Amino acid sequence: MAKFCEMDEFRELNIGFVLDEGLASESSEYKVYYAERCPWWLKVTCTGSPGHGSKFISNTAAEKLHKLISQTLAFREEQRQVLESDPSKTLGDVATLNLTIIEGGVQVNVLPEKFTACFDIRLPPTMNFAQFDERIAGWCKEAGEGVHYEFLEVV
């Protein structure tokens, strides 16, 4: 691309530059960097024993969801530490993971049979996607029986 920008054909196009996509900015400054991360939108369903809220019921969907969220947020913190500890890294060099939706329950005194959680994950192209998929499968397995995941979008 750099060589093309130096050619007469490029100059004749009479353009400067275009920002196609970027991050939202909280100020009037916009950070520009070269990176393209792949969005993985993940939906996890946790099923478990339903019941009345007055009892200690084991094997609940909430317990499984708690384990899953703990694992995912630990990964998120790990990636944040990688970014903050190395000044040469940019946001495009690490994965981001954010819990965006939790659904479940019908009323305050009833333990639901099911919870679902959605995550917006952005993976750098340098990450091994197959290994990350295995990592997600491991999180779900560790959370317990009745925990399943699907991708709403993978690019």
C-alpha distance (Angstrom), angle and dihedral (degrees) to the residues before:
residue distance angle dihedral
M1 . . .
A2 3.80 . .
K3 3.81 92.0 .
F4 3.79 91.9 47.7
C5 3.82 89.8 53.4
E6 3.81 88.7 58.6
M7 3.82 93.9 53.0
D8 3.81 126.4 97.7
E9 3.81 90.0 -121.7
F10 3.78 89.5 62.8
R11 3.80 93.6 46.5
E12 3.81 89.7 51.2
L13 3.79 89.3 58.9
N14 3.81 86.3 66.5
I15 3.79 95.4 -146.1
G16 3.76 133.0 133.8
F17 3.75 112.1 -166.5
V18 3.76 139.9 -47.1
L19 3.78 129.1 -144.7
D20 3.78 106.4 -149.6
E21 3.79 99.6 178.7
G22 3.73 136.8 -6.2
L23 3.74 146.3 150.3
A24 3.75 124.3 -67.8
S25 3.78 112.4 -103.5
E26 3.79 127.3 -145.6
S27 3.80 90.7 -154.5
S28 3.79 137.7 36.0
E29 3.82 89.9 -88.2
Y30 3.79 120.8 93.9
K31 3.78 121.7 -159.0
V32 3.77 113.9 -136.0
Y33 3.78 120.1 -161.8
Y34 3.75 138.7 149.2
A35 3.76 110.0 -109.7
E36 3.73 138.4 115.1
R37 3.76 119.0 -162.3
C38 3.76 125.9 -167.7
P39 3.80 117.3 -123.2
W40 3.78 116.8 -132.5
W41 3.79 111.9 -176.3
L42 3.77 106.5 -163.4
K43 3.81 128.4 -165.1
V44 3.80 118.2 -167.9
T45 3.79 123.6 -169.2
C46 3.80 119.2 -159.3
T47 3.80 118.2 -167.5
G48 3.77 126.7 -172.8
S49 3.77 147.2 140.3
P50 3.80 114.5 -40.5
G51 3.77 123.1 -152.0
H52 3.76 150.0 129.2
G53 3.79 118.2 -46.1
S54 3.82 92.8 -127.7
K55 3.83 93.2 73.0
F56 3.81 138.0 67.4
I57 3.77 99.2 -115.6
S58 3.78 117.3 -176.8
N59 3.79 129.1 -145.3
T60 3.81 93.8 33.4
A61 3.77 126.9 168.6
A62 3.81 88.2 -121.4
E63 3.82 92.5 57.9
K64 3.78 90.3 51.8
L65 3.79 92.4 46.1
H66 3.81 89.6 50.7
K67 3.82 91.2 54.4
L68 3.79 91.4 47.6
I69 3.80 94.6 48.0
S70 3.81 90.6 48.2
Q71 3.82 90.4 54.5
T72 3.79 94.9 46.3
L73 3.79 94.5 46.6
A74 3.82 90.2 48.7
F75 3.82 88.1 56.4
R76 3.81 89.6 47.7
E77 3.80 91.0 53.0
E78 3.81 90.8 47.0
Q79 3.81 90.6 55.5
R80 3.81 92.0 45.6
Q81 3.81 89.9 53.2
V82 3.82 91.0 50.6
L83 3.80 89.8 53.6
E84 3.80 95.7 45.0
S85 3.80 96.4 44.0
D86 3.82 96.7 53.1
P87 3.83 117.3 55.7
S88 3.80 90.7 -164.4
K89 3.82 91.1 63.3
T90 3.79 123.6 90.3
L91 3.78 129.6 -166.0
G92 3.80 88.1 -94.3
D93 3.81 90.6 63.1
V94 3.79 96.4 62.2
A95 3.78 138.2 50.7
T96 3.78 120.7 -107.6
L97 3.78 123.0 -154.1
N98 3.78 124.6 -173.7
L99 3.79 129.7 177.9
T100 3.80 103.9 -132.4
I101 3.82 108.5 166.6
I102 3.81 136.1 26.4
E103 3.80 119.2 -179.0
G104 3.79 131.4 179.1
G105 3.74 146.9 98.7
V106 3.77 134.0 67.5
Q107 3.79 102.8 -146.4
V108 3.79 140.0 2.5
N109 3.82 98.6 -102.7
V110 3.82 98.8 45.7
L111 3.80 125.4 82.7
P112 3.80 106.1 -136.3
E113 3.75 122.8 -125.6
K114 3.81 90.3 -138.9
F115 3.79 142.7 31.0
T116 3.77 126.1 -177.0
A117 3.78 126.7 -161.1
C118 3.79 129.3 -171.4
F119 3.78 126.3 -155.4
D120 3.79 131.4 -165.7
I121 3.80 105.0 -145.1
R122 3.81 123.8 -179.3
L123 3.81 116.1 -166.1
P124 3.80 125.9 -164.8
P125 3.81 114.6 -126.0
T126 3.81 89.0 -116.5
M127 3.80 91.5 66.0
N128 3.80 119.4 97.8
F129 3.81 101.2 -114.9
A130 3.80 95.5 -164.7
Q131 3.80 90.9 53.9
F132 3.79 91.5 48.1
D133 3.81 90.5 50.9
E134 3.82 87.8 52.2
R135 3.79 88.8 50.2
I136 3.81 90.8 55.0
A137 3.80 90.1 48.5
G138 3.82 88.4 51.1
W139 3.81 92.3 51.5
C140 3.80 89.8 52.3
K141 3.79 93.2 46.7
E142 3.82 91.6 49.3
A143 3.81 90.4 49.6
G144 3.80 89.7 62.1
E145 3.76 146.0 -105.3
G146 3.78 114.1 -36.5
V147 3.81 96.2 37.1
H148 3.79 113.8 124.5
Y149 3.78 134.6 168.0
E150 3.75 139.0 -157.0
F151 3.76 134.9 -179.9
L152 3.77 117.8 -117.9
E153 3.81 88.9 -171.1
V154 3.78 135.0 1.3
V155 3.79 121.8 177.3
